[in-house]
């Protein structure tokens, strides 16, 4: 799944819904491509933590494709840069 623009309070429901649709369709490996993000706030960060928690609990794989500076910086500042399975450019 590719996220573009901003991942914030106004858009997390869309991303959560899209991941839910993939899970309902039987996908057990999901790559969330965040390279197109220009901004992510704490709501977006909370979504990533929730999806990661769900993946671990329900035995499916979540991988984050991170190539954007704003996302990388937020992950580093929050101390979560090594928490997620991340593919870096």
N, C-alpha and C positions, 0 to 999 in steps of 0.2 A: 504494500500500500504506500502510495506517495502522498506526503503532506506538503503543501506549499503555502507560502504567505506567513500567516501568524497562527500559532497554536496557543490559544488563550481562552479565557472564560467564554468567549463568543463562539469558539469553534471546537472545543473538546468533545461536545456531544456528537458532532458529526464524525470525528475520528473514532470515538468509542463505538458508535453505531456501525461504522464500516468494519471495524475489527470484529464486532459481534456477528455481523453478517457472514464474514469469512469463517468464523468459528462454527456458526450454524450450518454452513455448507460443508463442514467436515475438514477444514484446513487445520493441520496440527503444527505447521511451521509458518510463521508470519514474520516478514521483514517489514519493519516500519521505516520507510525511507524519509529521513528528516533533512536531507541536503537542500531542499527547496525552501526551508523555513528562513524567514528574515527576523522572526521574533518568537520567543516562547516565554511565557510567564510561569508563575508558581502553579497555576492551575494545569498547565500543560505538563509540568514536571510531576505533579501529583497523578495525572493520568498515566504517565509512563510507569510510575511506581505501582499503581493499581493493576495495570496490564501485566507487569512483571510478576506481581504477587499472584494474580489469577493463573498465569502461565505455569508457575511453579506448583501451585496447588492442584491444577487440573491436568498437569502433565502434557502441556503443549509448549512449543518453543517460540519465544519472542526474541527477535534480533533487531537491533537499531542500526540503521545505516546513517552514520553521522559524518557529514562533510561541511556543515555550516558552522561558522564561527560563533554566532550567538548561542546555538544549542550546546556546542562543546564548552563554551565559557560557563554557561549555567550549570552544566553537569559537574564541571570542575569546582565551581564556587560552592555548590551544594554538597560536595564530597561524594557524589554518586557516579563519578566518571568511571570507576572500576566496578560498580555494582551490576551494570547491565552487560549483556552480551552485545558488543559493539563492533561493527565493521567500519573501519576508517579508510578514507580515500588515500 
